[in-house]
Amino acid sequence: MAVVVPVEKEDQIKKEISLLRKSLYELSQQVDSLSHPDLVQLSQTLDQKLNQLGRIL
């Protein structure tokens, strides 16, 4: 049985993903390594949000 998620929740997650992608890109331009801890942490946060969105779609 499918779980119904409010559109507002889906939209909020999509906004968060968009902001995280932008932040990830900007940070990647500032650090000298793709394995920089801040970049890795931001990437993992983005992965979590993408997984969250995938579960509700």
N, C-alpha and C positions, 0 to 999 in steps of 0.2 A: 504494500500500500504506500503510495506516494505521500510525502509530507508537504503540506501547503505552507509556503513561506511568504510573508507579506512582501509586496513589491518594494516597499520602503526599505526593508532589510536587504534585499538584493541590490537595490540602487546604492545603499550605503556601502556595501562591500565593494561594489564596482568603483565607487569614488575613492575608497581607501586604496584599492589596487592601482588606480590611476596615479594617485599621489605617491605611492610607494615606488612605482616605476619611474616617475620623474625624479624622485629623490635618489634612487639607485643610479640613474644615469648621471645626475649632477655629481654625486659623490665619486663615481667611477672616473670622472674627469679630473678630480682633485687629488686622488691618492695614486701612489706609484705602483700598486700591485693589486691584482684582482683577488688576492687572498688576504687583503687588509681586513682585520677583524671587524671593523665597522661595516664594511661592504658585505662581508659574509653574513653578519647578523641581519642587515637590511634585506639581503637576498632571501634568507630563511623566513623572515617575516612575510615577505611577498609570497613565497611558496605556500605558507600557511593560509594566507588569504585566498590564493588561487584554489587551493584544495577545498577551502570552506565554500567558495562559490561553486565549484564543481559538484559538491555534495547536494547543493540545493537546486541545481538546474536539472 
